[in-house]
Amino acid sequence: MPTDTFRNLPEEKQSRIFDAAVREFSEQPFRHASINRIVKDAEIPRGSFYQYFHGKEDLYLYVIGEIGKEKMAAVQAAGAPPPEADFFETMLFMARISLEWSKTQPVYTRIGMLLELDDSEFVEKFKAMARDGLAVIRELIVRDQRRGLIRPDLDPGFLLDIYYSINMKLLSDHYRNGGSDEVLLEKLAAVVDLMRRGAANGHPAS
């Protein structure tokens, strides 16, 4: 993450560095992104860069983190799903809001696309850590098990893994091959319906 030296920079200079990094990471996958191009675009000496960040990995995590904060703010501003919504309805609600937000931030969306398509060691480790950090979503499954909506014999982590893996596969195909958001949402809805049928309480494992 950024050093205190970066945090103490004037806001205009912080924004200039962030914007330069966003442009680079939206045009190149992480493995091919260039610190030289970023510092040239941001109009800072290369030596200064290492006073602000420990390396390209550090800068990438900062950019992804800031984008995540902005996305979460947009989701929160859109309101919340109905209190009675189950895990699956909540996930579809979040998907719709995220896709709407992505239309307003096409550069951020390209970064997300390159991230999902990147199989470099660092990005794969980052995606694994992001997956491990889904505790809040896992709690939605646990909540629905307590409400009697999801079978209690199902491992919440296993169910989340299934949803996450299929969701990422659909997103990767969407970014790689193109297609409309409406079609993507239809596919997500079909997956959610299938998972709900299998996970619904009252359908014990055979």
N, C-alpha and C positions, 0 to 999 in steps of 0.2 A: 504494500500500500504506500501512498505518498509519504515522504518524510515531512518532518516539521518545517523544514526549509521551504518545501512546496506549499504547505498550508499557510505559511506566512507571506507568500507572494501576493501582490495586488490581485484582486479578483479578475481584472482584465487579462493579466498574464496567465493565470490559471486557466481561464476559459480558452485562451489562444492555444495553449498546449493541449488541452482536452480536445478541442475541435480538430486540431491537426492529427491527433491520435485517432479520433473517430473516422476521419477521412481515410487514413491509411488502413485501418482495420476493416473498413467497409469495402475497400478495393482489393485487399490482399488477405489470404488466409494467414493465420498467425505465423506459420512457419516461414512465410515469405515476406512478412511485414518488415519494414526497414526503419531502424532508429535514425539513420541518416536522413531519410526523406521526412520523417516526423520533425526532427529538429530544424531542418531547412524550412519546412512549411511553417513551423511555429516561430521561426526567426530567433532561435536561441543557440548558444554554443553547445556542441556535443558534450563538453565537460560539465556544463551546467545541468544537463539532463540527469547525470548520475548523482547530482546533489539533490535531485527531486525524487528520483526513483532508483531502485536497486538494479533494474534491468527491464527488458521488454516484457517479461512475465509480470512484473510488478505493475507496469503501466496498463497492461491488458486487464488485469484483475480490477484495477481502479476504474477503467472505462466500463467494464461489464457491471461493476457495482453501482456506478452512477446511473447507468441506463436502467438497471433493476429498480433503483429508488424512484426514478421518474415513472416507470411503468406501474409500480405499486401505487404511486400517488394517483395515477389515472384510474386504476382499478377501484381504489377507495372512493374517488370522486364520483364514480359511476353508481355508487350505492352497493348494496349487498343483496344476495339472493334472498327469497322469502325464508323466514326462520324455520319453516317446516321442510325446506328443501333438503334432500338427502345428499350424500357424497357425490353421486353421479350427476345430479342436477347442478350442484355447485361447480363441478368441474366443467360442465358445458357452459355455464354462466361465465366462468373465468376465461374459457377459450374464446367466447364471443367478444368479450371486452378486450382481450389481448389482441385479437385480430383487428378490431376497430381502431385500437391505439396504434397498431403497426402501420395502418394506412396513413396516419398523420406523421409518422417517423420512418420514412422509407430508408434512410441511411442506417438507422438503428436496426431495421429489419434485415438489411444486407449483412450487418455484422452477425446477427443471429443465424442467418442462412449459412455464412461461411463457418461459423462455430459448429453448427450441426454437421456440416460436410467435412470438417477437418478431423483427420485421424492422427495428428501429431501427438507425441507422447505427452506434452504439457497439456494440450487441450483435452485429451482423453482423461487425464488425471483430474482436470478441472471439472469435467462433466460427471465423473464418478463422485467427486466431493459434493457437487450440486445435488446429485441424486440422494446422497446420504443425508442431506440437509432438509429433507422433506417431512420433518417431524410434524409440522402444523397440519399438513394434508393427511398424514397418517392418523392424527387425532380425530379427523372427521370420520374416518372409517370406524375407529374405536367408539366414537359417539353413536354412530348408527348401529353398531352391535349392541350397545346398551339400550338403544331405543327399540330394538327388536326388528330393525329393518334389514340387517345383514347377518348372515349366519354366524353364530358365535364360534363355530369350529374353524373358521377361516383365519389364517394368519394375516393380520393387517398389512404387514410388510410385504407379504407375497402378493396380495391383491394390489397394493400400490405399485409393486414392480411390474405387474402385468399391464396396468394402466399406463404407467410411465413409458414402458418399452414400446407399446403399440402407438402411443401418442407421439413419441420421438420418431418412430418409423414413418408415420403419416406426415409429420412435419418435414422430415428429410426428403421424402418423395415430393411433397408440395414445393419445397424450395428448389429441388433438383430439376423437376420436370415442369414446374409451373402449374397453372390451373387456378380456378376461382376459389375465393374464400368460402363461398357457399357450398361448393362441392366438398371442401375439406371439412366443413362443419357437418355436412350430411354424413360423411364417413365417421367422424367422431361420435355423432349421435347414434349411429348404428353400433359402434363398438360399445358405447355406454349402455345401450339397450341390451346387447348380448351379455355384457358383464353383469348387469343388474339382474337379469333372469337367472344367471348361474349363481349369483351371490345372495339372492333374496332369501330371507329367513323363511323356512318352510320347505326348502329344497335341500335336504341333507345329502351329504356325500353318499354314494352308493357303496 
